Amino acid sequence: MMTTYGKFAQQYGRFEIRCRVPKGKGLWPAFWLLPDPLAWPPEIDVLETLGHEPNKAYFTHHFRDEQRQRKSDGGSWTGPDFTAGFHEFAVEWSPERIVWFVDGIERFKSEKSIPNARMYMLVNLAVGGGWPGSPDDTTQFPAALEVDYVRVYEKVP
């Protein structure tokens, strides 16, 4: 896991990663944002993939609604095999909306309960869990989430 907690946090802007994700049942690579200071929600998932769906990217943000209930807004996009090469995944986050991009093309947008907090970044490769399931005999180890770069841009008024 790579994290900027205690080192870097930013409210709004463009957050991007260029990476190649691994293939295999039970693998769960992600690039996500959490508030600094620590709290949950909100959370912005710039990228999540499941190793057994190598051509599908998930985009989500988690928040509390007006009644303080935990909610999520998200989508997915099916594209090329993200394990076959490097791809850029990004969000542009403003007070009005969060827009997700894959290789420079808009793939999802949310205008629901946009976070209003400084957030730090995490990049990780989880193994197992309720969503991806456990690895099986076809999952090859060692597995790696290969990262070319992580970049953050601040919009200057």
Backbone as a printed PyTorch tensor [residue, N CA C, xyz], in Angstrom:
tensor([[[  0.8330,  -1.1720,   0.0000],
         [  0.0000,   0.0000,   0.0000],
         [  0.8820,   1.2420,   0.0000]],

        [[  0.4550,   2.2160,  -0.7670],
         [  1.0870,   3.5420,  -0.7220],
         [  0.0270,   4.5120,  -0.2260]],

        [[  0.4120,   5.4090,   0.6800],
         [ -0.5290,   6.3900,   1.2070],
         [  0.1640,   7.7280,   1.4080]],

        [[ -0.6210,   8.7890,   1.3060],
         [ -0.0860,  10.1250,   1.5770],
         [ -0.5970,  10.6440,   2.9170]],

        [[ -1.2180,   9.7720,   3.7230],
         [ -1.7510,  10.2090,   5.0090],
         [ -0.6480,  10.8440,   5.8560]],

        [[ -0.9270,  12.0190,   6.3920],
         [  0.0380,  12.7480,   7.2120],
         [  1.1010,  13.4730,   6.4030]],

        [[  1.0800,  13.3220,   5.0750],
         [  2.0800,  13.9550,   4.2100],
         [  1.4520,  14.8960,   3.1820]],

        [[  0.2810,  14.5010,   2.6580],
         [ -0.3640,  15.2990,   1.6190],
         [ -1.8630,  15.0410,   1.6170]],

        [[ -2.6270,  16.1180,   1.5630],
         [ -4.0820,  16.0400,   1.3990],
         [ -4.5130,  17.2770,   0.6260]],

        [[ -5.5730,  17.1390,  -0.1440],
         [ -6.0440,  18.2620,  -0.9540],
         [ -7.5590,  18.1760,  -1.1000]],

        [[ -8.1820,  19.3390,  -1.1390],
         [ -9.6100,  19.4250,  -1.3980],
         [ -9.8070,  19.8980,  -2.8230]],

        [[-10.4710,  19.0970,  -3.6240],
         [-10.7770,  19.3650,  -5.0180],
         [ -9.5250,  19.2700,  -5.9040]],

        [[ -9.7580,  19.1460,  -7.1920],
         [ -8.6780,  19.0600,  -8.1620],
         [ -8.7910,  17.7850,  -8.9940]],

        [[ -7.7090,  17.4900,  -9.6790],
         [ -7.6260,  16.2790, -10.5110],
         [ -6.6420,  15.3180,  -9.8500]],

        [[ -7.0850,  14.0780,  -9.6780],
         [ -6.2850,  13.0190,  -9.0770],
         [ -6.1950,  11.9070, -10.1090]],

        [[ -4.9800,  11.5000, -10.4650],
         [ -4.8590,  10.4940, -11.5190],
         [ -3.7500,   9.4950, -11.2200]],

        [[ -3.9210,   8.3220, -11.8050],
         [ -2.9350,   7.2520, -11.7070],
         [ -2.8050,   6.6130, -13.0830]],

        [[ -1.5960,   6.2720, -13.4340],
         [ -1.3580,   5.4720, -14.6380],
         [ -0.7940,   4.1560, -14.1440]],

        [[ -1.5220,   3.0780, -14.4250],
         [ -1.1360,   1.7970, -13.8520],
         [ -1.5670,   0.6350, -14.7470]],

        [[ -1.0150,  -0.5210, -14.4170],
         [ -1.4540,  -1.7970, -15.0010],
         [ -1.9070,  -2.6590, -13.8280]],

        [[ -3.1310,  -3.1660, -13.9120],
         [ -3.6860,  -3.9590, -12.8180],
         [ -3.4070,  -5.4370, -13.0410]],

        [[ -3.3580,  -6.2130, -11.9610],
         [ -3.1170,  -7.6480, -12.0980],
         [ -4.4060,  -8.4120, -12.3960]],

        [[ -4.2420,  -9.5940, -12.9510],
         [ -5.3600, -10.4850, -13.2590],
         [ -5.3480, -11.6330, -12.2640]],

        [[ -6.5290, -12.0320, -11.8100],
         [ -6.6310, -13.2030, -10.9530],
         [ -7.7540, -13.0940,  -9.9530]],

        [[ -8.4690, -14.1750,  -9.7550],
         [ -9.5580, -14.2220,  -8.7780],
         [ -9.0440, -13.8100,  -7.4060]],

        [[ -9.7830, -12.9300,  -6.7450],
         [ -9.4250, -12.4950,  -5.3960],
         [ -8.5300, -11.2740,  -5.3290]],

        [[ -8.0810, -10.7470,  -6.4760],
         [ -7.2240,  -9.5530,  -6.4820],
         [ -8.1020,  -8.3110,  -6.6480]],

        [[ -7.7750,  -7.2560,  -5.8710],
         [ -8.6320,  -6.0680,  -5.8010],
         [ -7.7640,  -4.8100,  -5.7540]],

        [[ -7.2340,  -4.3680,  -6.9010],
         [ -6.4460,  -3.1390,  -6.9260],
         [ -7.3430,  -1.9010,  -6.8410]],

        [[ -6.8270,  -0.8540,  -6.1830],
         [ -7.6310,   0.3540,  -6.0010],
         [ -6.7590,   1.5960,  -5.8410]],

        [[ -7.3240,   2.7220,  -6.2470],
         [ -6.7790,   4.0670,  -6.0010],
         [ -7.9410,   4.8570,  -5.4320]],

        [[ -7.7880,   5.3650,  -4.1970],
         [ -8.9120,   5.9820,  -3.5110],
         [ -8.4840,   7.1300,  -2.6250]],

        [[ -9.4640,   7.9270,  -2.2200],
         [ -9.2450,   9.1200,  -1.4020],
         [-10.0830,   9.0180,  -0.1310]],

        [[ -9.4660,   9.3930,   0.9970],
         [-10.1410,   9.4320,   2.2960],
         [ -9.8630,  10.7680,   2.9740]],

        [[-10.7570,  11.1990,   3.8700],
         [-10.5760,  12.5030,   4.5080],
         [ -9.4140,  12.5440,   5.4920]],

        [[ -8.8170,  13.7130,   5.5740],
         [ -7.7640,  14.0190,   6.5350],
         [ -8.2190,  15.2580,   7.2920]],

        [[ -8.5940,  15.1500,   8.5890],
         [ -8.3440,  14.0250,   9.4880],
         [ -9.2500,  12.8320,   9.1970]],

        [[ -8.8150,  11.6630,   9.7320],
         [ -9.4820,  10.4010,   9.4630],
         [-10.9620,  10.4400,   9.8330]],

        [[-11.7710,   9.9530,   8.9300],
         [-13.2140,   9.8070,   9.1230],
         [-13.7190,   8.9390,   7.9750]],

        [[-14.9110,   8.4280,   8.1230],
         [-15.5390,   7.6990,   7.0180],
         [-17.0290,   7.7170,   7.2320]],

        [[-17.8280,   7.9540,   6.2000],
         [-17.4050,   8.4980,   4.9180],
         [-17.0550,   9.9730,   5.0440]],

        [[-16.6440,  10.6620,   4.0330],
         [-16.6670,  10.3310,   2.6220],
         [-15.4730,   9.4940,   2.1720]],

        [[-15.6160,   8.9690,   0.9730],
         [-14.5580,   8.2290,   0.2820],
         [-14.8140,   8.3920,  -1.2090]],

        [[-13.7470,   8.6320,  -1.9550],
         [-13.8390,   8.6700,  -3.4130],
         [-12.9520,   7.5630,  -3.9530]],

        [[-13.5510,   6.6200,  -4.6620],
         [-12.8010,   5.5440,  -5.2990],
         [-12.5480,   5.9500,  -6.7440]],

        [[-11.3210,   6.3770,  -7.0110],
         [-10.9350,   6.7860,  -8.3590],
         [-10.9590,   5.5650,  -9.2710]],

        [[-10.4610,   4.4590,  -8.7690],
         [-10.4010,   3.2090,  -9.5380],
         [-10.4930,   2.0290,  -8.5970]],

        [[-11.3370,   1.0790,  -8.9530],
         [-11.3160,  -0.2490,  -8.3600],
         [-11.5380,  -1.2270,  -9.5020]],

        [[-10.8040,  -2.3130,  -9.4920],
         [-11.0510,  -3.4000, -10.4280],
         [-11.0480,  -4.7000,  -9.6370]],

        [[-11.6050,  -5.7150, -10.2380],
         [-11.5790,  -7.0520,  -9.6660],
         [-10.7690,  -7.9270, -10.6040]],

        [[ -9.8350,  -8.6760, -10.0510],
         [ -8.9140,  -9.4410, -10.8740],
         [ -9.5550, -10.4360, -11.8150]],

        [[-10.7730, -10.8820, -11.5110],
         [-11.4560, -11.8290, -12.3950],
         [-12.2900, -11.1060, -13.4630]],

        [[-12.3100,  -9.7640, -13.4320],
         [-12.9670,  -8.9490, -14.4620],
         [-11.9420,  -7.9430, -14.9940]],

        [[-10.9330,  -8.3860, -15.7200],
         [ -9.8090,  -7.5150, -16.0650],
         [-10.1440,  -6.3750, -17.0270]],

        [[-11.3600,  -6.3360, -17.5380],
         [-11.7150,  -5.2540, -18.4600],
         [-12.8050,  -4.3420, -17.9010]],

        [[-13.0370,  -4.3940, -16.5900],
         [-14.0870,  -3.5720, -15.9840],
         [-13.5070,  -2.7120, -14.8730]],

        [[-13.7890,  -1.4060, -14.9440],
         [-13.3450,  -0.4480, -13.9210],
         [-14.5730,   0.0760, -13.1910]],

        [[-14.4450,   0.2040, -11.8650],
         [-15.5320,   0.6980, -11.0220],
         [-15.1610,   2.0690, -10.4710]],

        [[-16.1700,   2.9580, -10.3880],
         [-15.9980,   4.3350,  -9.9130],
         [-17.1040,   4.6140,  -8.9020]],

        [[-16.7350,   5.0070,  -7.6800],
         [-17.7360,   5.1760,  -6.6260],
         [-17.3220,   6.2770,  -5.6720]],

        [[-18.3230,   6.9300,  -5.0870],
         [-18.0430,   7.7240,  -3.8990],
         [-19.0940,   7.4150,  -2.8530]],

        [[-18.6220,   7.4140,  -1.6070],
         [-19.4490,   7.0560,  -0.4600],
         [-19.6480,   8.3080,   0.3830]],

        [[-20.8560,   8.4480,   0.9540],
         [-21.1920,   9.6700,   1.6930],
         [-22.3340,   9.3680,   2.6490]],

        [[-22.6800,  10.3540,   3.4630],
         [-23.8780,  10.2820,   4.3060],
         [-24.9080,  11.2420,   3.7240]],

        [[-26.1580,  10.7900,   3.6590],
         [-27.2130,  11.6590,   3.1480],
         [-27.6990,  12.6100,   4.2450]],

        [[-28.7590,  13.3540,   3.9600],
         [-29.2770,  14.3420,   4.9090],
         [-29.7450,  13.7010,   6.2140]],

        [[-30.1330,  12.4360,   6.1690],
         [-30.5510,  11.7120,   7.3670],
         [-29.3810,  10.9620,   8.0280]],

        [[-28.1740,  11.2390,   7.5680],
         [-26.9410,  10.6490,   8.0940],
         [-26.8210,   9.1580,   7.7770]],

        [[-27.5670,   8.6830,   6.7860],
         [-27.4760,   7.2910,   6.3500],
         [-26.3240,   7.1480,   5.3630]],

        [[-25.6220,   6.0290,   5.4350],
         [-24.5230,   5.7700,   4.5020],
         [-25.0890,   5.4570,   3.1230]],

        [[-24.5690,   6.1630,   2.1140],
         [-25.0140,   6.0000,   0.7330],
         [-23.7940,   5.9560,  -0.1740]],

        [[-24.0120,   5.4980,  -1.3940],
         [-22.9600,   5.4700,  -2.4100],
         [-23.5610,   5.8650,  -3.7420]],

        [[-22.7430,   6.4420,  -4.5920],
         [-23.1130,   6.6890,  -5.9770],
         [-21.9380,   6.2200,  -6.8110]],

        [[-22.2220,   5.3820,  -7.7730],
         [-21.1220,   4.8610,  -8.5580],
         [-21.5740,   4.2260,  -9.8450]],

        [[-20.5870,   3.8900, -10.6290],
         [-20.8340,   3.2540, -11.9040],
         [-19.6330,   2.4150, -12.2820]],

        [[-19.7060,   1.8620, -13.4600],
         [-18.5960,   1.0620, -13.9690],
         [-18.5200,   1.2530, -15.4700]],

        [[-17.3950,   0.8490, -16.0110],
         [-17.2040,   0.9130, -17.4560],
         [-16.4200,  -0.3080, -17.8820]],

        [[-16.9000,  -0.9630, -18.9160],
         [-16.2150,  -2.1190, -19.4730],
         [-15.4360,  -1.6630, -20.6970]],

        [[-14.1400,  -1.8920, -20.6690],
         [-13.2650,  -1.4420, -21.7470],
         [-12.2950,  -2.5330, -22.1480]],

        [[-11.0490,  -2.1460, -22.3900],
         [-10.0400,  -3.1330, -22.7900],
         [ -9.5740,  -3.9420, -21.5810]],

        [[ -8.7660,  -4.9200, -21.8200],
         [ -8.1430,  -5.7010, -20.7530],
         [ -7.1120,  -4.8080, -20.0660]],

        [[ -7.4430,  -4.3160, -18.8670],
         [ -6.5560,  -3.3870, -18.1540],
         [ -5.2920,  -4.0600, -17.6290]],

        [[ -5.2030,  -5.3930, -17.7370],
         [ -3.9890,  -6.1000, -17.3290],
         [ -2.9710,  -6.1700, -18.4600]],

        [[ -3.3960,  -5.8480, -19.6770],
         [ -2.5300,  -5.9970, -20.8550],
         [ -1.6100,  -4.7970, -21.0790]],

        [[ -1.8750,  -3.6910, -20.4070],
         [ -1.0420,  -2.5110, -20.5890],
         [ -1.3970,  -1.4530, -19.5610]],

        [[ -0.6760,  -0.3430, -19.6170],
         [ -0.9110,   0.7490, -18.6800],
         [ -2.0580,   1.6230, -19.1700]],

        [[ -2.8760,   2.0970, -18.2040],
         [ -4.0090,   2.9720, -18.5010],
         [ -4.0710,   4.0610, -17.4340]],

        [[ -4.6100,   5.2120, -17.8300],
         [ -4.7590,   6.3300, -16.9060],
         [ -6.1980,   6.3970, -16.4040]],

        [[ -6.3430,   6.4610, -15.0850],
         [ -7.6280,   6.5880, -14.4180],
         [ -7.5820,   7.8710, -13.5930]],

        [[ -8.6350,   8.6850, -13.6710],
         [ -8.6050,   9.9810, -12.9990],
         [ -9.9890,  10.4040, -12.5450]],

        [[-10.0140,  11.3030, -11.5580],
         [-11.2230,  12.0390, -11.2070],
         [-10.9040,  13.5110, -11.2300]],

        [[-11.8860,  14.2830, -11.6480],
         [-11.8650,  15.7360, -11.4690],
         [-12.9820,  16.0330, -10.4800]],

        [[-12.5770,  16.5380,  -9.3210],
         [-13.4620,  16.7310,  -8.1810],
         [-13.5910,  18.2210,  -7.9210]],

        [[-14.8140,  18.7200,  -7.9480],
         [-15.1030,  20.1260,  -7.6800],
         [-16.2480,  20.1870,  -6.6710]],

        [[-16.6040,  21.3860,  -6.1820],
         [-17.7310,  21.4690,  -5.2440],
         [-19.0570,  20.9920,  -5.8550]],

        [[-19.1540,  20.9940,  -7.1680],
         [-20.4140,  20.6380,  -7.8450],
         [-20.5140,  19.1780,  -8.2630]],

        [[-19.3680,  18.5270,  -8.5430],
         [-19.4370,  17.1800,  -9.1230],
         [-18.0930,  16.4660,  -9.0280]],

        [[-18.1720,  15.1490,  -9.2600],
         [-16.9850,  14.3100,  -9.4330],
         [-17.1420,  13.6570, -10.8030]],

        [[-16.1090,  13.7680, -11.6230],
         [-16.1330,  13.1790, -12.9620],
         [-14.9650,  12.1980, -13.0670]],

        [[-15.2670,  10.9810, -13.4960],
         [-14.2650,   9.9300, -13.6510],
         [-13.8690,   9.7890, -15.1190]],

        [[-12.5810,   9.5670, -15.3500],
         [-12.0360,   9.4300, -16.6970],
         [-11.1970,   8.1610, -16.7910]],

        [[-11.2220,   7.5300, -17.9550],
         [-10.3040,   6.4370, -18.2830],
         [ -9.6320,   6.8280, -19.5820]],

        [[ -8.3140,   6.9100, -19.5500],
         [ -7.5160,   7.2890, -20.7220],
         [ -8.0370,   8.5790, -21.3570]],

        [[ -8.3840,   9.5510, -20.4910],
         [ -8.7780,  10.8770, -20.9460],
         [-10.2230,  11.0130, -21.3920]],

        [[-11.0180,   9.9580, -21.3190],
         [-12.4130,  10.0070, -21.7650],
         [-13.3350,   9.8720, -20.5590]],

        [[-14.3010,  10.7870, -20.4380],
         [-15.2470,  10.7390, -19.3270],
         [-16.0430,   9.4450, -19.3750]],

        [[-16.1240,   8.7590, -18.2020],
         [-16.8310,   7.4830, -18.1340],
         [-17.9520,   7.4580, -17.0900]],

        [[-17.9390,   8.3930, -16.1260],
         [-19.0030,   8.4520, -15.1170],
         [-18.9500,   9.8220, -14.4540]],

        [[-20.1230,  10.2600, -13.9600],
         [-20.1900,  11.5590, -13.2780],
         [-21.2040,  11.4490, -12.1450]],

        [[-20.9110,  12.1140, -11.0170],
         [-21.8480,  12.1700,  -9.8970],
         [-21.9530,  13.6080,  -9.4090]],

        [[-23.1690,  13.9960,  -9.0780],
         [-23.4190,  15.3090,  -8.4800],
         [-24.1290,  15.1520,  -7.1370]],

        [[-24.0940,  13.9400,  -6.5640],
         [-24.7520,  13.6390,  -5.2970],
         [-23.8010,  13.8260,  -4.1280]],

        [[-24.1950,  14.6490,  -3.1510],
         [-23.4680,  14.7840,  -1.8760],
         [-21.9560,  14.8310,  -2.0550]],

        [[-21.4730,  15.7940,  -2.8050],
         [-20.0430,  15.9160,  -3.1020],
         [-19.2660,  16.2380,  -1.8220]],

        [[-18.1950,  15.5090,  -1.5380],
         [-17.4180,  15.7550,  -0.3210],
         [-16.8400,  17.1740,  -0.2760]],

        [[-16.7990,  17.6960,   0.9230],
         [-16.2570,  19.0280,   1.1710],
         [-15.1950,  18.9000,   2.2620]],

        [[-14.1150,  18.2030,   1.9490],
         [-13.0570,  17.9460,   2.9330],
         [-11.7450,  17.6940,   2.2080]],

        [[-10.6540,  18.0040,   2.8950],
         [ -9.3450,  17.6370,   2.3560],
         [ -9.2300,  16.1120,   2.4170]],

        [[ -8.6400,  15.5370,   1.3600],
         [ -8.5220,  14.0830,   1.3190],
         [ -7.0920,  13.6700,   0.9540]],

        [[ -6.6770,  12.5580,   1.5330],
         [ -5.3760,  11.9790,   1.2010],
         [ -5.5980,  10.7860,   0.2780]],

        [[ -4.5150,  10.2850,  -0.3090],
         [ -4.6050,   9.2340,  -1.3190],
         [ -4.0740,   7.8990,  -0.7980]],

        [[ -4.6690,   6.8290,  -1.3210],
         [ -4.1960,   5.4720,  -1.0690],
         [ -4.1640,   4.7270,  -2.3880]],

        [[ -3.1360,   3.9300,  -2.5770],
         [ -3.0320,   3.0150,  -3.7150],
         [ -2.7000,   1.6660,  -3.1050]],

        [[ -3.5200,   0.6650,  -3.4120],
         [ -3.2400,  -0.6360,  -2.8100],
         [ -3.7350,  -1.7810,  -3.6750]],

        [[ -3.2160,  -2.9440,  -3.3640],
         [ -3.6630,  -4.1950,  -3.9610],
         [ -4.1080,  -5.0850,  -2.8080]],

        [[ -5.4250,  -5.1910,  -2.6260],
         [ -5.9690,  -6.0790,  -1.5990],
         [ -6.0890,  -7.4850,  -2.1890]],

        [[ -6.0210,  -8.4560,  -1.3200],
         [ -6.1860,  -9.8520,  -1.7230],
         [ -7.3060, -10.4380,  -0.8740]],

        [[ -8.3540, -10.9060,  -1.5440],
         [ -9.4940, -11.4820,  -0.8580],
         [-10.4580, -10.4200,  -0.3640]],

        [[-11.5040, -10.8660,   0.2820],
         [-12.5280,  -9.9720,   0.7950],
         [-13.8830, -10.3340,   0.2230]],

        [[-14.9090,  -9.7110,   0.7730],
         [-16.2660, -10.0320,   0.3810],
         [-16.5870,  -9.7570,  -1.0720]],

        [[-16.0450,  -8.6830,  -1.6270],
         [-16.3740,  -8.3350,  -3.0080],
         [-15.5970,  -9.1640,  -4.0240]],

        [[-14.2600,  -9.2190,  -3.9400],
         [-13.5300,  -9.9970,  -4.9520],
         [-13.5430, -11.5010,  -4.6940]],

        [[-13.8590, -11.8960,  -3.4750],
         [-13.7710, -13.3100,  -3.1260],
         [-12.3330, -13.7120,  -2.8510]],

        [[-12.1360, -14.9490,  -2.5450],
         [-10.7960, -15.4600,  -2.2530],
         [-10.0870, -15.8630,  -3.5360]],

        [[ -8.7610, -15.8050,  -3.5390],
         [ -8.0110, -16.3360,  -4.6830],
         [ -8.3290, -17.8180,  -4.8660]],

        [[ -8.1550, -18.2920,  -6.0930],
         [ -8.3340, -19.7180,  -6.3520],
         [ -7.0850, -20.2730,  -7.0250]],

        [[ -7.1490, -21.4860,  -7.4910],
         [ -5.9830, -22.1460,  -8.0760],
         [ -5.4810, -21.4610,  -9.3400]],

        [[ -6.3250, -20.6510,  -9.9800],
         [ -5.9000, -19.9720, -11.2030],
         [ -5.1820, -18.6500, -10.9320]],

        [[ -5.2650, -18.1400,  -9.7000],
         [ -4.6290, -16.8630,  -9.3510],
         [ -3.1280, -17.0650,  -9.2230]],

        [[ -2.3850, -16.2880, -10.0020],
         [ -0.9290, -16.4200,  -9.9830],
         [ -0.3140, -15.4400,  -8.9950]],

        [[  0.6130, -15.9520,  -8.1950],
         [  1.3710, -15.1250,  -7.2590],
         [  2.8430, -15.2920,  -7.5660]],

        [[  3.6760, -14.2790,  -7.3880],
         [  3.2790, -12.9780,  -6.8490],
         [  2.4470, -12.1870,  -7.8580]],

        [[  1.5960, -11.3230,  -7.3300],
         [  0.7760, -10.4320,  -8.1390],
         [  1.1840,  -9.0010,  -7.8100]],

        [[  1.0370,  -8.1090,  -8.7810],
         [  1.4690,  -6.7240,  -8.5470],
         [  0.5440,  -5.7420,  -9.2420]],

        [[  0.2950,  -4.6400,  -8.5790],
         [ -0.3210,  -3.4660,  -9.1760],
         [  0.8480,  -2.5860,  -9.5890]],

        [[  1.0840,  -2.4750, -10.8930],
         [  2.2300,  -1.7200, -11.3950],
         [  1.8180,  -0.2640, -11.6040]],

        [[  2.5160,   0.6540, -10.9410],
         [  2.1780,   2.0710, -10.9950],
         [  3.2720,   2.8370, -11.7230]],

        [[  2.8840,   3.5050, -12.8030],
         [  3.8050,   4.3740, -13.5320],
         [  3.8950,   5.7180, -12.8180]],

        [[  2.7290,   6.3050, -12.4840],
         [  2.7250,   7.5630, -11.7420],
         [  1.3850,   7.7860, -11.0620]],

        [[  1.4180,   8.6560, -10.0570],
         [  0.2370,   9.2300,  -9.4190],
         [  0.4640,  10.7310,  -9.4630]],

        [[ -0.5330,  11.4580,  -9.9480],
         [ -0.4060,  12.9220, -10.0650],
         [ -1.6450,  13.5920,  -9.4910]],

        [[ -1.4150,  14.7860,  -8.9520],
         [ -2.5230,  15.5880,  -8.4340],
         [ -2.3490,  16.9990,  -8.9480]],

        [[ -3.4750,  17.5710,  -9.3760],
         [ -3.4760,  18.9480,  -9.8830],
         [ -4.4920,  19.7470,  -9.0810]],

        [[ -4.1400,  20.9770,  -8.8080],
         [ -5.0420,  21.8990,  -8.1260],
         [ -5.5160,  22.9320,  -9.1250]],

        [[ -6.8180,  23.1790,  -9.1520],
         [ -7.3530,  24.1950, -10.0540],
         [ -7.1310,  25.5540,  -9.4310]],

        [[ -6.4610,  26.4220, -10.1550],
         [ -6.1640,  27.7670,  -9.6740],
         [ -7.2730,  28.7040, -10.1740]],

        [[ -7.9020,  29.4450,  -9.2450],
         [ -9.0010,  30.3410,  -9.6700],
         [ -8.5600,  31.4360, -10.6020]]])
